[in-house]
Amino acid sequence: MPDRASSNPVRNGRISFQGEPGAYSHQACRQWAPDHEALPCATFEDTVEACRSGAADLAMLPVENSTYGRVADIHHLLPESGLHIIAETFVRVHISLLGVPGARLEDVTEAMSHTVLLGQCRGFLKRHGIRSITGADTAGSAMQVAQAGQPQRAALASPLAGEIYGLDRLADEIEDRQNNTTRFLIMAREADMTRRPNSAGRPDMLTSFVFRVRNIPAALYKAMGGFATNGVNMTKLESYMVDGVFTATQFYADIEGHPDDPAVARALEELRYFTSTLTILGVYPADPLRAEQAAAR
């Protein structure tokens, strides 16, 4: 697999992720930066702090899943992190039923995993009469199953988790939706505003930012008008409350292009007129999956 970090100046460094070894975030680290040492962290806040403090050079953060939508709290964390987005990567979520060595599928009566992953395998579990048990996370569940050593209990996790904890793969790709994919953002202490190709050699760039609109009638409608009139494609726009206040709304957006592109520059200038705050979170190459999906439509 190509090194997705080839355009990043940090080489042979460390990249932090949330979860136990074998988590899908760990898989994302291996996929995007195979030459980096992956550093597991207990929470997303710890993952950010590891990069911010210098314990890691980069941080891998999941932001959304094609089945379950955005990852809770990440959009709140990004603007306050002090870090900058330098890349994105997509991980295909393949789920395996992992059992202790020698166990058979017919031995399994219960499966442990994170509640989100359990929800992605309902069909398989129902067909085989397997009861769901909620675990703290996917890789942590695999670790607990390995430690318990009970053939009737299995874990739902990545094949990587099975490899790390010495579990047998009793069934592979058991997810209900075969296109289940998670998007990750790669964060660094320093921003990188350069134009650079993605791993497929394409020049496609994305710009991510957060903003708050001014307290005037139709402010959001007017703020978005600049992107429409300048032909700038907005691929994501989400809102969320700030500090638990219903009247304080912040918006997160991804657009195609670079701030130096004339059309993007005009759209951002118009946006600034209607906003009280605007913060660029990152400018980075678009993952090749975006172009592949657009071509397949």
N, C-alpha and C positions, 0 to 999 in steps of 0.2 A: 504494500500500500504506500502511495507517495506520502512524503513528509509534508503535512499541511503547514508546518511552521517554517518552511524554507525561506519565506520572505521576512521572517522575524530575526532581528539581530541577536537575540538571546539564544545561545546554543548550549546544549549539554547542561542546562540549568534544572530548576525544580519548578513543578507546576502543581498548585494546590487544588484539591477538590473536596466536596462534602461527601462523607460516607466512609464505609469500610472498604478495604481493598476488594476489588471485584464488582463494585457498584458501576452503574452505567456511566456515571461521571468519570470513573477510572477508565472505562473503555473509551470514552471520548478523549481523555488525555493520551492514551496509547495511540489512538487513531490520528489525532492532530499533531501530536508532538512525541513521536516514538523515541526520540533521543533525549527526552527530559525525564528526570526522576519524578514520579508521581507522589505527592505528599497528601495523605488522607487527613481530613479535619472533621471535627464533630458537628459543626454547624456551618451555615452559609456565612455567618459573621466571622467565624474563625477562618474560613477559607479566604475571605477578603483580607482579614488582618494579617494572615501569613504572607500575602503578597505585599501589602502595604508596609509591613515591617522589614521586608527583605529576606524573610525566611524562605520565601519562594519568589521566583522571577515572574511567574504568571499565575493566573487563577482561572479555573474552568467553572462556569456557572450555567446551569440549565435555566432556560427562560420560558419555554413553552413546549407542549406536547401536542401532536396532531389529534390525539383522542381526547385528552383532558384539559386542553387549553393552557393558560399561563401558569407558571409555577408560583405559588403563593409567596409573597414577601420580596421576591427578587426585584420587582420594579420599584419598590420602596427603598431597597438597599442600594441599587445602582447609583442614584444621584448623590448619595451621602458617602459612597465608598472611597472617594478620592482616587479611584482608578479609572482607566480609560479602555474602551473596547478597541481591540486591534484586529479581531477576526471573529468569524462565526464558523461553526461546524454542525452538521446534522448526523445523528446517530440512529441507525435503524434498530429499534428495540426488539430483539429476538429473545424470547423467553423460553427457558429450559426448565423441566422438572428434574431437580437434582436430589439424588438419594445417596445414602451411605454405600460404600463399596459392597457389592454382592446383592444389594436390594433389587427387587423387580417391580415393575409398574403395578402389578396386581397385589403387591404387598402394601402399597401406600394407601392409607386411609385419611391422612390429613396433610395439608400443604401450608407452609408458613411463608409470608412475604409482606411487603409494604401493602397497605390497603389499596393503593392505586394499581399496583401490579395484579393483585388478586382480582380486581374488577376487570382486568383485561383478559382474563382466562376463565371467565365464568362458564363458557360452553364446554371447555375441556374438563373442568372440575366436575361439572354436573354429569357429563357422559360417563365418567369413571367413578362416580360416587365418592369424591374426595372432599373432605370438609376443609373450609378455609380457617386459618389461624393468622391473626394480624401480628406482624412483627414490626420492629422499629424501622428497618429498611431492608432492601433486597439482599445485599451482600451480608449484612449482619444476620439475617435469617439463615443464609447458607452456612455461616460460621457456627450458629447455634445448632443446626442440624448435624453438622460434622462432629461437634463436641458431644452431642447427646448419643449419637451412634445407634439410633433406633430405626429399623428398616421401615416401620409403618409411617414415619414422619419424613416428609421431603420438603424442599424449598423451591420456590419459584424465583429464579434469578437469571443472570446472564451466564452464558457458557464460560466466560472468564472467571466468574465466581466459583464455578465447579472445578476449574483448573487450579485455582489458588487454594481451595479448601479440601481438595482430594475427593470430591464427590463424583458419583457416576451420573451421566446424563441419561435419564430414563425415558425422556421424550423431549424433542426439540421443536422450536417454532410453534408453540401451542397457543400463542396469542390469538384472540378472536378476530382482530383486524390485522391483515397482513401488511398494511402500509403504516403501521404505528411507528412514528419517528419523533425524536426529541431534538430541539434546537438548543445549542449551547453557544455562549459568548465567551471569548477568551479575553481576559482583562490584564492590563499591565500598569505599572506606575507612571510611565511616560506615554503621552499621546503620540500617535503616528499618523500624520496627516498626508503622507506621501501617497501618490498614486502607485499601486503595485498590482501585479496580476495575481489571480487566484491559482489554486493548484492545477487547474486545467489550462492555465495560460490566458484566460480571458481577462479583459480590463474592467469588468463590471464592479462598481463600487456602491457601497451603502453608507448612509449617514443616519445615526441615531441621536435623538435629542429629547429632552423633556421641556415642557413649558407650562405656564399658567396664563390664561387670558385675562385681559383687563376687565373690570366690572362695568361693561357697557353693553347695550342691547345687541344681540346677534354677534357677539365678539368671536365666538368659535367659527361661525359660518364665514365671517369676513376674513378671519385668519387663515382658513383653509382655502379661500378663493385664490390666493397667490399661487398655490401649487397647481390648481386646475388651469388657470390662465397661462401659466408658463410651461404646461405639459410635463410636470414632474410627477412621477408615479409614487404614491404613498402606499407602501405595502402593509403598514400596521399603524393603527391609532387606537390607543386604549386610555381610559381615564381611571383614576383612583383617588380616594380621599386622602387628604394630608392631615396628619395629627388627629384623626378621628373627627374632623369638623366637616359637616355636610356642605358648607358653603365654600370650603377650600378644596378645589379640584385641580389636580395636576394631570397633564397628558403626556403619554409616552408615544413617540412616533419613530418609524423607520421609513426612509425614502430612498429611492434609487438615485445614485449620482454622488458627486463630490461638491463640497461647498464652493470650490473654485469654478465649477461649471456655470456659465452665465445664467442659465435658466434656474438652477438651484440657488445661486446667489440672489437673484431677484425675488424668488419665492421666500427665502429666509428673511430678506430685508422687509418684505411686506408683513411677514409673520411677526417680526419684532415690533412693528408699529402697533399691533393689537395685543401684545403680551406684556405682562409685568415682569416675567423672568423667562429666559431662554438659555438652556445649557446644552452644548454639544457633548454627548457622551462618547462618541467615537466615529471615526471614518475608517472603513475597512473593506477588504475585498468580499464580494458576495460569494457564498459557497456555490460550487458548480451545480449542485442539486437544483438550485433555483432555475437556471437556464434549461436543465433537463426537463423539469416539470412544465415549464412554459412551452417547450417544443412539443411536448406530448399532448397538450390540450387540443 
